[in-house]
Amino acid sequence: MIITFKAIFRNNPYTLDSIKAILIEEKIEGSVNIMPSKNSKFISYTISAVFPSEDCLNRICSKITTLDSYMTMF
């Protein structure tokens, strides 16, 4: 089952690479789509993937929340 969630960050040029690195580290193949706000001050990252367990999903979400410029996740 594919799980999709969003994380909102202040605009930071390294966030996308950091999110992708977390997925690779956890051996998760998924997609990360970006949507900047109207004035590009914020960026929404939509992450979609199949996670092998709830623990894996929780680990990834926890790591994402520690990234610089993180604001919220839903």
C-alpha positions in Angstrom: 0.0 0.0 0.0 1.4 3.4 -1.0 1.5 6.0 1.8 1.7 9.7 1.0 2.5 12.5 3.4 3.6 16.1 3.1 6.3 18.0 4.9 6.5 21.8 4.8 9.8 23.6 5.0 11.1 27.1 4.6 12.9 27.4 1.3 16.3 25.8 1.6 18.3 24.5 -1.4 19.4 21.3 0.3 16.1 20.0 1.7 15.2 17.9 -1.4 18.6 16.2 -1.4 18.3 15.5 2.3 14.9 13.9 2.0 16.1 11.7 -0.8 19.1 10.7 1.2 16.9 9.7 4.1 14.8 7.5 1.8 17.9 5.9 0.2 19.4 5.3 3.7 16.3 3.4 4.6 16.2 1.6 1.3 12.9 3.1 0.3 12.1 3.7 -3.4 9.5 6.5 -3.6 8.8 9.8 -5.2 9.3 13.3 -3.8 7.3 16.1 -5.5 7.8 19.7 -4.6 5.4 22.6 -4.7 6.7 26.1 -3.8 4.4 28.6 -2.2 3.2 31.6 -4.2 6.3 33.7 -3.2 8.6 30.7 -2.8 9.2 31.4 0.9 8.0 27.9 1.7 8.1 24.5 -0.1 5.8 21.6 0.3 7.4 18.1 -0.2 5.0 15.3 -1.0 6.5 11.9 -0.3 4.9 8.8 -1.7 6.3 5.3 -1.2 5.6 1.8 0.0 6.9 1.4 3.6 7.7 -2.1 4.8 6.5 -1.4 8.3 5.1 1.3 10.6 8.4 1.4 12.4 10.2 2.3 9.1 7.7 5.0 8.3 8.0 6.5 11.8 11.9 6.5 11.5 11.7 8.3 8.2 9.2 10.9 9.5 11.3 11.4 12.6 14.5 12.0 10.5 12.6 14.4 8.2 11.5 16.5 11.2 15.1 17.0 12.3 16.1 18.7 9.0 16.9 22.3 8.9 14.0 24.7 8.1 11.3 22.0 8.9 7.9 23.4 9.8 5.2 20.8 9.8 4.1 17.4 8.5 0.7 15.9 7.6 
